[in-house]
Amino acid sequence: MTRLSISQITTVSQAFADDLDAYRAAGADGIGIWEMKLQDDSLERFRASGLDAAAAVTAVPSILPLPLMEGPNDPAQRVEAIRAGIRRLAPFEPACVLFLTGPGDDRDTILEGIRAIADEGRACGVRVAVEPIQREFAEYWTIASSLDEAAELVDDAGADVGIMYDVWHLWREPVEQIARHRDRIYGVHVADWRDPTRNTHDRVLPGDGIIDYAPILDALRWDGLFDLEIFSDPELPNSLWKEDPRELARRGIERLRATIASSD
């Protein structure tokens, strides 16, 4: 049975409680929790919702600084913030907590950060996963843009870390990499690629873009939550973040379900 969820960045303007209500009304099975949305009563509300937790994201999401996001410049402070986020998110029992490397050439610092994040995940009983970011915008986010590159980082770190598979980021990478690293994949994000894509925050709902999902889904053989994750740019025409969040959640689940069904 296909199980669907929505990552909270999709409805970025809503509060945590409103996300829970909207996602349940849309027919979702889960929620991808973002630490930045948590409030004092979020855990209680989540447990009462009946939703499962998909991949979670800490408030500081990367080891090295991100040009497009605020946060500490010191990688050590960033890693400590990620570790604190893992502790805060652990009671929600997410499928994993993901993180990015950040861009730059300080590989040693990234490897050290991966080890520290893995240690925190193990201590909290939470799986952690590094997320590769697609090549066109890699300079803003990462040094890893494929499953192979992410796996090499994890192997070099010698850490117990999985990999996040994001269709929007990896759809142009060789599908053979999925089979090679399938057992390392801890979560799946889904969005479609607008043609032309106008910037790094310009995704569309599944089926509204140009991605061929069938070979990807066939290779994944995924039995976890398919987590809809939409970034958008409200300064651009037709931005999904301009839509009513409840309606976007409803349409998003509808399109995600139809896309997966049509790819069987």
Helices and strands as residue ranges (DSSP letters): E 3-7, G 8-11, H 16-26, E 30-32, G 35-37, H 42-49, E 52-53, E 55-62, H 75-89, G 90-92, E 96-100, H 107-124, E 128-130, G 135-140, H 147-157, E 162-166, H 167-170, H 176-181, G 182-184, E 185-190, E 192-193, E 203-204, H 213-220, E 225-228, G 240-242, H 245-262
